Amino acid sequence: MKERQTNRPLVLVAVMMAMFMGAIEATIVATAMPDIVAELGSFSLYSWVFSSYLLMNAATVLIYGKFSDIFGRRPVLFVGIAIFLIGSVLCGFAASMEQMILFRFIQGIGAGAVMPVAATIVGDIYTKEERAKVQGYLASVWGISAVSGPALGGLLVEFVSWRWVFWINVPIGIISIIMLFLFLDEQVEKKKPNIDYIGTVLFLISISSFMYLLVEAGKTEFMIPLLIVGMISLVFFVFHEQRTPVPMIPFHLWRMRPILIANLVSLMTGIMLIGISTFLPMYVQSVMGKSATVAGFTLTAMSIGWPIASSLSGRLLLFIGYRTTTLIGGAALLAGGLMFAFMDPSYGPWWAAASSFVTGIGMGLTSTAFIVSIQNAVDWHERGAATASNIFMRNIGNTIGAALLGGVLNIRLTTYLQNNQNASDNLTIDSINELLGENGQMSESARFILSEGLTTSLHIVYWVVFLFAVVSFILLLFLKKGE
């Protein structure tokens, strides 16, 4: 019987489809969130729709990476896509914000497999010389998803239903599974599972505690106990990781300066990215008074800048070096963050789109340079763990960013409404639901107070985003020339 061989072009297409499904999730859901909140209510839980998904994504990414080394890439990716699709279907049927958050947890568990395992498959089937070229294809997935995500999300919300932003994942995921089953052949040596379960549990407890504190800052009576639990579990996690033979996070890799700086900056840019993609549609719709489609297109500009910069990054690395390339990217992040911080409703959606584009340039230059530097800094047997650590830090940045910036928004908006209690007619933070939806029954004064409160609160959020851009640039300055 003739041995089946891997069809690399078709496997690459299947991998790109799986990555597209995961990449499009952030922008397409962010565009739909104002309408989701308007129907399901509970604006105070807004950031948890993103935090729940990102938490499980971040917590499982390294586990899936280890499982793929034991059981093979294909079955692990199949399981991840299947769980992701189940969560997507359930999200579309959510009848309350609490249900939505629960189903997003499920979706996030599956999403943890998609990016790392898909990237590993590409590394398996292509040679070192070919990977640079393929990296451009993979970068284009982020660009295409970021371009099409907001636009598609806006169109679905405006002309069909927000529920379809979740259900549209189903055909994409099924086609990807079928193609991988038919065209990817892999010979797997069966190994005894050797997973750092203790480290995983300690990490999950720690980050869950800290994230809940960030989102609900000052509004829970369990603040001190949660802080203690988070700190103790974090200390035990670090202690355990340094002694286990199979650590969840290989800390010895972090002693290498290029990897350390790349991962720390990825953490910062992850926070920035989720802050922009989560709250920009809300700003454009509620503060500027534009449609979901227009809000989506302001995010689309970022994805235009991102792939352009990613494709240029490889050439810049050869001509001007790694440090200079990343510093140019860091400067673009600074410029984009500053533009968001000074954004005013009177500037219109074009200013928002320009800010997104400049930020996308910075993201594209830095992210591509980081992947190249990390993979060049380690040997083959550590390349998977090193690459996974960068994906992990970006995911953690997304998770922390959704929680931190959501907490900043909630606290600032609550304070604003309390300070304007006489004029606000007993408005609460959940009154934003009406502003995001049909506000015809609201009084003009209430609508003005809510709009002003949301405007000032979102400005604070974007100043925090700019602060992380500053930290990113400072970190990049510590790179040595020729490193």
C-alpha positions as CSV (number, residue, x, y, z in Angstrom):
1,M,0.0,0.0,0.0
2,K,1.4,3.4,-1.0
3,E,2.2,5.6,2.0
4,R,0.2,8.8,2.0
5,Q,2.3,12.0,1.8
6,T,1.6,15.4,3.1
7,N,0.2,17.9,0.6
8,R,2.0,21.0,1.8
9,P,0.2,23.7,-0.1
10,L,-3.3,22.4,0.9
11,V,-2.1,21.8,4.5
12,L,-0.9,25.5,4.6
13,V,-4.3,26.6,3.3
14,A,-6.0,24.5,6.1
15,V,-3.7,25.9,8.7
16,M,-4.3,29.5,7.5
17,M,-8.1,28.9,7.7
18,A,-7.8,27.7,11.3
19,M,-5.6,30.7,12.2
20,F,-8.0,33.0,10.4
21,M,-10.9,31.6,12.5
22,G,-9.0,32.4,15.7
23,A,-7.5,35.7,14.5
24,I,-10.8,37.2,13.3
25,E,-12.5,36.5,16.7
26,A,-11.2,39.6,18.4
27,T,-12.2,42.2,15.8
28,I,-15.5,40.7,14.7
29,V,-16.8,40.3,18.3
30,A,-15.5,43.7,19.3
31,T,-17.5,45.3,16.5
32,A,-20.7,43.4,17.6
33,M,-20.3,44.1,21.3
34,P,-22.3,47.4,21.5
35,D,-25.3,45.5,20.0
36,I,-24.8,42.5,22.2
37,V,-24.8,44.7,25.3
38,A,-27.8,46.6,24.0
39,E,-29.8,43.2,23.8
40,L,-28.4,41.3,26.7
41,G,-27.7,44.2,29.1
42,S,-25.2,44.2,32.0
43,F,-22.7,46.7,30.6
44,S,-20.6,46.3,33.8
45,L,-19.7,42.8,32.5
46,Y,-18.6,44.1,29.1
47,S,-14.9,43.4,29.6
48,W,-15.6,39.9,30.9
49,V,-16.8,38.8,27.5
50,F,-13.2,39.3,26.3
51,S,-11.4,38.4,29.6
52,S,-13.1,35.0,29.9
53,Y,-12.1,34.1,26.4
54,L,-8.6,35.4,26.7
55,L,-8.0,33.8,30.1
56,M,-8.7,30.3,29.0
57,N,-6.8,30.9,25.7
58,A,-3.7,32.0,27.7
59,A,-4.0,29.2,30.3
60,T,-4.2,26.4,27.8
61,V,-1.8,27.5,25.0
62,L,1.3,25.9,26.6
63,I,-0.7,22.7,27.5
64,Y,-1.8,22.2,24.0
65,G,1.8,22.7,22.8
66,K,3.0,19.9,25.0
67,F,0.1,17.6,24.1
68,S,0.9,18.1,20.4
69,D,4.4,16.8,21.0
70,I,2.9,13.7,22.6
71,F,-0.2,12.8,20.6
72,G,0.7,14.6,17.3
73,R,-0.3,18.0,15.9
74,R,-3.4,16.9,14.0
75,P,-5.5,15.3,16.8
76,V,-4.7,18.1,19.2
77,L,-5.7,20.7,16.7
78,F,-8.9,18.8,15.9
79,V,-9.9,18.8,19.5
80,G,-9.1,22.5,19.9
81,I,-11.1,23.4,16.8
82,A,-14.0,21.2,17.9
83,I,-14.2,22.8,21.4
84,F,-13.9,26.3,19.8
85,L,-16.8,25.6,17.4
86,I,-19.0,24.2,20.3
87,G,-18.3,27.4,22.2
88,S,-19.1,29.5,19.1
89,V,-22.5,27.9,18.6
90,L,-23.4,28.3,22.2
91,C,-22.3,32.0,22.2
92,G,-24.8,32.5,19.3
93,F,-27.6,31.2,21.5
94,A,-26.7,33.2,24.6
95,A,-29.7,34.7,26.3
96,S,-27.9,36.7,29.0
97,M,-24.5,38.3,29.5
98,E,-23.7,35.6,32.1
99,Q,-24.4,32.9,29.6
100,M,-22.3,34.7,27.0
101,I,-19.3,34.8,29.4
102,L,-19.7,31.1,30.3
103,F,-19.8,30.1,26.6
104,R,-16.8,32.4,25.9
105,F,-14.8,30.4,28.5
106,I,-15.6,27.3,26.4
107,Q,-14.6,29.0,23.2
108,G,-11.3,30.2,24.8
109,I,-10.4,26.6,25.9
110,G,-10.5,25.5,22.2
111,A,-8.8,28.7,20.9
112,G,-5.7,27.9,23.0
113,A,-4.8,25.1,20.5
114,V,-5.3,26.9,17.3
115,M,-2.4,29.4,17.1
116,P,0.5,27.4,18.7
117,V,-0.3,24.1,17.0
118,A,-1.0,25.6,13.6
119,A,2.3,27.5,13.8
120,T,4.0,24.2,14.8
121,I,2.6,22.3,11.8
122,V,4.1,24.9,9.5
123,G,7.5,24.5,11.3
124,D,7.2,20.8,10.8
125,I,6.5,20.7,7.1
126,Y,8.7,23.5,5.9
127,T,12.5,23.8,6.0
128,K,14.4,26.6,7.7
129,E,15.0,28.4,4.4
130,E,11.3,28.2,3.4
131,R,9.9,29.4,6.8
132,A,10.7,33.1,6.2
133,K,8.6,33.0,3.0
134,V,5.8,31.1,4.8
135,Q,5.9,33.6,7.6
136,G,4.7,36.2,5.2
137,Y,1.7,34.1,4.3
138,L,0.9,33.6,8.0
139,A,1.3,37.4,8.6
140,S,-1.2,38.0,5.8
141,V,-3.8,35.9,7.8
142,W,-3.8,38.5,10.5
143,G,-4.1,41.3,8.0
144,I,-6.9,39.7,6.1
145,S,-8.8,38.8,9.3
146,A,-8.3,42.3,10.7
147,V,-9.5,43.8,7.5
148,S,-12.5,41.5,7.0
149,G,-13.4,41.0,10.7
150,P,-14.6,44.5,11.6
151,A,-16.3,44.9,8.2
152,L,-17.9,41.5,8.3
153,G,-18.9,42.0,11.9
154,G,-20.5,45.4,11.1
155,L,-22.4,44.0,8.1
156,L,-23.7,41.0,10.1
157,V,-24.8,43.2,13.0
158,E,-26.5,45.7,10.7
159,F,-28.2,43.4,8.3
160,V,-28.5,40.0,9.9
161,S,-27.9,39.5,13.7
162,W,-25.0,39.8,16.1
163,R,-25.4,36.0,16.7
164,W,-23.9,35.3,13.3
165,V,-20.5,36.7,14.3
166,F,-20.2,33.5,16.3
167,W,-21.9,31.0,14.0
168,I,-19.8,32.0,11.0
169,N,-16.9,30.2,12.6
170,V,-18.6,26.8,12.1
171,P,-18.1,26.3,8.3
172,I,-14.5,27.6,8.4
173,G,-13.6,25.3,11.2
174,I,-15.2,22.2,9.6
175,I,-13.5,22.8,6.3
176,S,-10.1,23.2,8.1
177,I,-10.6,19.9,9.9
178,I,-11.5,18.0,6.7
179,M,-8.5,19.4,4.8
180,L,-6.1,18.6,7.6
181,F,-7.5,15.0,7.9
182,L,-7.1,14.4,4.2
183,F,-3.8,16.1,3.4
184,L,-1.6,16.1,6.6
185,D,0.3,12.9,7.2
186,E,2.4,12.7,10.4
187,Q,4.2,9.8,12.1
188,V,3.9,10.2,15.8
189,E,6.0,8.4,18.4
190,K,3.8,7.6,21.3
191,K,5.1,9.1,24.6
192,K,3.8,9.0,28.1
193,P,2.1,12.3,28.9
194,N,4.4,14.5,31.0
195,I,2.3,17.6,31.7
196,D,3.0,20.2,34.4
197,Y,-0.5,19.9,35.9
198,I,0.5,21.5,39.3
199,G,2.1,24.5,37.6
200,T,-1.0,24.9,35.3
201,V,-3.4,24.9,38.2
202,L,-1.3,27.3,40.3
203,F,-1.0,29.6,37.3
204,L,-4.7,29.5,36.5
205,I,-5.6,30.3,40.2
206,S,-3.1,33.2,40.3
207,I,-4.0,34.9,37.0
208,S,-7.8,34.3,37.6
209,S,-7.5,36.0,41.0
210,F,-5.5,39.0,39.7
211,M,-7.8,39.4,36.7
212,Y,-11.0,39.4,38.8
213,L,-9.4,42.0,41.0
214,L,-8.6,44.2,38.0
215,V,-12.1,43.9,36.5
216,E,-14.0,44.4,39.8
217,A,-11.5,46.7,41.5
218,G,-13.0,48.3,44.6
219,K,-16.4,46.6,44.1
220,T,-15.9,43.3,45.8
221,E,-15.7,42.4,49.5
222,F,-13.3,39.6,48.6
223,M,-10.6,42.0,47.5
224,I,-8.0,41.2,50.2
225,P,-8.6,37.4,50.2
226,L,-8.3,37.3,46.4
227,L,-5.1,39.3,46.5
228,I,-3.6,36.9,49.1
229,V,-4.7,33.8,47.1
230,G,-3.2,35.3,43.9
231,M,0.1,36.2,45.5
232,I,0.5,32.9,47.3
233,S,-0.3,30.9,44.2
234,L,2.0,33.0,42.1
235,V,4.9,32.5,44.6
236,F,4.3,28.7,44.6
237,F,4.0,28.7,40.8
238,V,7.4,30.3,40.4
239,F,8.9,28.0,43.1
240,H,7.4,24.9,41.5
241,E,8.5,25.9,37.9
242,Q,12.1,26.2,38.9
243,R,12.2,22.7,40.3
244,T,10.0,20.6,38.0
245,P,11.7,18.8,35.1
246,V,8.9,19.7,32.7
247,P,8.0,23.4,33.5
248,M,5.0,25.1,32.0
249,I,7.2,28.1,31.4
250,P,10.9,27.3,30.8
251,F,12.4,30.2,32.7
252,H,16.0,29.5,31.6
253,L,15.0,30.9,28.1
254,W,14.2,34.2,29.7
255,R,17.9,34.7,30.6
256,M,18.5,35.4,26.9
257,R,18.1,39.1,26.4
258,P,16.5,39.0,22.9
259,I,13.8,36.6,24.2
260,L,13.3,38.5,27.5
261,I,12.8,41.8,25.8
262,A,10.7,40.4,22.9
263,N,8.4,38.6,25.4
264,L,8.0,41.7,27.7
265,V,7.2,44.0,24.7
266,S,4.8,41.4,23.4
267,L,3.1,41.6,26.8
268,M,2.8,45.4,26.5
269,T,1.6,45.3,22.9
270,G,-0.9,42.6,23.8
271,I,-2.4,45.0,26.3
272,M,-2.4,47.8,23.8
273,L,-4.0,45.7,21.1
274,I,-6.9,44.5,23.2
275,G,-7.5,48.0,24.5
276,I,-7.9,49.4,21.0
277,S,-9.9,46.5,19.5
278,T,-12.2,46.3,22.5
279,F,-13.1,49.9,23.1
280,L,-12.7,51.7,19.7
281,P,-16.0,50.4,18.3
282,M,-17.8,51.6,21.4
283,Y,-16.2,55.0,21.1
284,V,-17.0,55.4,17.4
285,Q,-20.6,54.2,17.9
286,S,-21.6,55.7,21.2
287,V,-19.5,58.9,21.3
288,M,-19.2,59.7,17.6
289,G,-22.6,58.4,16.8
290,K,-21.6,56.3,13.8
291,S,-22.9,52.9,12.7
292,A,-21.4,49.5,13.5
293,T,-20.1,49.2,10.0
294,V,-18.2,52.5,10.3
295,A,-16.9,51.4,13.7
296,G,-15.6,48.2,12.1
297,F,-13.8,50.0,9.4
298,T,-11.9,52.1,11.9
299,L,-10.4,48.9,13.2
300,T,-9.8,47.6,9.7
301,A,-7.2,50.3,9.2
302,M,-4.9,48.6,11.8
303,S,-5.0,45.4,9.8
304,I,-4.0,47.2,6.6
305,G,-0.9,48.7,8.3
306,W,0.0,45.4,10.1
307,P,0.6,43.1,7.1
308,I,2.3,45.9,5.1
309,A,4.8,46.4,8.0
310,S,5.1,42.6,8.5
311,S,6.2,42.1,4.9
312,L,8.6,45.1,5.1
313,S,10.0,43.9,8.4
314,G,11.9,41.0,6.9
315,R,13.8,43.3,4.5
316,L,14.5,45.9,7.1
317,L,16.0,43.2,9.4
318,L,18.5,42.4,6.6
319,F,19.4,46.0,5.8
320,I,19.3,48.0,9.1
321,G,19.3,45.2,11.7
322,Y,17.0,43.9,14.4
323,R,17.4,46.7,17.0
324,T,16.7,49.6,14.5
325,T,13.7,47.7,13.0
326,T,12.1,47.2,16.4
327,L,12.8,50.8,17.4
328,I,11.0,52.1,14.3
329,G,8.1,49.8,15.3
330,G,8.2,51.1,18.8
331,A,8.1,54.7,17.6
332,A,5.1,53.8,15.5
333,L,3.4,52.4,18.6
334,L,4.2,55.6,20.4
335,A,2.7,57.7,17.6
336,G,-0.4,55.6,17.3
337,G,-1.0,55.6,21.1
338,L,-0.6,59.3,21.3
339,M,-3.1,59.8,18.5
340,F,-5.6,57.7,20.4
341,A,-5.0,59.6,23.6
342,F,-5.7,63.0,21.9
343,M,-8.7,61.6,19.9
344,D,-11.8,63.9,20.0
345,P,-15.3,63.1,18.8
346,S,-15.1,66.2,16.5
347,Y,-12.2,64.6,14.6
348,G,-14.5,61.9,13.2
349,P,-13.8,58.3,12.3
350,W,-11.0,59.2,10.0
351,W,-8.8,60.1,12.9
352,A,-9.7,56.9,14.6
353,A,-8.8,54.9,11.5
354,A,-5.5,56.8,11.0
355,S,-4.6,56.0,14.7
356,S,-5.3,52.4,14.0
357,F,-3.2,52.3,10.9
358,V,-0.1,53.8,12.6
359,T,-0.5,51.4,15.5
360,G,-0.8,48.5,13.0
361,I,2.6,49.6,11.5
362,G,4.2,49.3,14.9
363,M,2.6,45.9,15.6
364,G,3.7,44.5,12.3
365,L,7.3,45.6,12.5
366,T,7.8,44.4,16.1
367,S,5.9,41.1,16.0
368,T,7.6,39.8,12.9
369,A,11.1,40.9,14.2
370,F,10.4,39.2,17.5
371,I,9.6,35.8,15.9
372,V,12.7,35.9,13.8
373,S,14.9,36.9,16.8
374,I,13.5,34.3,19.1
375,Q,13.9,31.5,16.6
376,N,17.5,32.5,15.8
377,A,18.4,32.7,19.5
378,V,17.7,29.1,20.3
379,D,18.5,25.6,19.0
380,W,15.9,23.4,17.3
381,H,15.0,21.4,20.4
382,E,14.0,24.7,22.3
383,R,12.5,26.5,19.3
384,G,9.0,25.3,20.0
385,A,9.0,26.3,23.7
386,A,10.6,29.7,22.9
387,T,8.1,30.5,20.3
388,A,5.2,29.3,22.5
389,S,6.5,31.6,25.3
390,N,6.1,34.6,23.0
391,I,2.5,33.6,22.0
392,F,1.8,33.0,25.6
393,M,3.0,36.4,26.7
394,R,1.0,38.1,24.0
395,N,-2.1,36.2,25.1
396,I,-1.4,37.1,28.7
397,G,-1.1,40.8,27.6
398,N,-4.5,40.5,25.9
399,T,-6.0,38.9,29.1
400,I,-4.5,41.5,31.5
401,G,-5.4,44.3,29.1
402,A,-9.1,43.3,28.8
403,A,-9.3,43.1,32.6
404,L,-7.2,46.2,33.4
405,L,-8.7,48.6,30.9
406,G,-12.2,47.3,31.5
407,G,-11.6,48.0,35.2
408,V,-10.3,51.5,34.4
409,L,-13.4,52.2,32.3
410,N,-15.8,50.9,34.9
411,I,-14.2,52.9,37.8
412,R,-13.9,56.1,35.9
413,L,-17.4,55.9,34.5
414,T,-18.9,55.1,37.9
415,T,-17.0,58.0,39.5
416,Y,-18.2,60.4,36.8
417,L,-21.9,59.4,37.3
418,Q,-21.6,59.7,41.1
419,N,-20.0,63.2,40.7
420,N,-22.9,64.2,38.5
421,Q,-25.6,62.5,40.5
422,N,-28.0,65.4,40.6
423,A,-27.9,65.9,36.8
424,S,-27.7,62.2,35.9
425,D,-31.2,61.3,37.2
426,N,-29.9,58.2,39.1
427,L,-28.1,56.8,36.1
428,T,-25.8,53.8,36.7
429,I,-23.0,52.2,34.7
430,D,-25.5,49.8,33.2
431,S,-27.5,52.7,31.8
432,I,-24.9,52.6,29.0
433,N,-26.9,49.7,27.6
434,E,-29.6,52.2,26.5
435,L,-27.0,54.5,25.0
436,L,-25.6,51.7,22.9
437,G,-29.0,50.6,21.9
438,E,-32.2,52.4,21.0
439,N,-32.0,55.6,23.2
440,G,-35.2,57.2,22.0
441,Q,-36.8,56.9,25.4
442,M,-33.9,58.6,27.2
443,S,-34.1,62.2,28.1
444,E,-31.7,64.5,26.3
445,S,-29.9,65.4,29.6
446,A,-29.4,61.7,30.5
447,R,-28.1,61.0,27.1
448,F,-25.7,63.9,27.3
449,I,-24.4,62.8,30.8
450,L,-23.9,59.2,29.6
451,S,-22.1,60.3,26.4
452,E,-19.8,62.8,28.3
453,G,-19.1,60.2,31.0
454,L,-18.2,57.6,28.4
455,T,-16.1,60.0,26.4
456,T,-14.0,61.1,29.4
457,S,-13.7,57.5,30.6
458,L,-12.5,56.2,27.2
459,H,-9.9,59.0,27.0
460,I,-8.5,57.7,30.3
461,V,-8.4,54.2,28.8
462,Y,-6.4,55.4,25.8
463,W,-3.9,57.4,27.9
464,V,-3.2,54.1,29.7
465,V,-2.8,52.5,26.3
466,F,-0.3,55.2,25.4
467,L,1.6,54.5,28.7
468,F,2.1,50.9,27.6
469,A,3.5,52.1,24.3
470,V,6.0,54.2,26.2
471,V,7.1,51.2,28.3
472,S,7.5,49.1,25.1
473,F,9.8,51.7,23.6
474,I,11.9,52.0,26.7
475,L,12.3,48.2,26.8
476,L,13.4,48.1,23.2
477,L,16.2,50.6,24.0
478,F,17.8,47.9,26.1
479,L,18.5,45.8,23.0
480,K,22.2,45.9,22.1
481,K,23.4,46.7,18.6
482,G,24.2,43.6,16.6
483,E,22.2,41.4,19.0
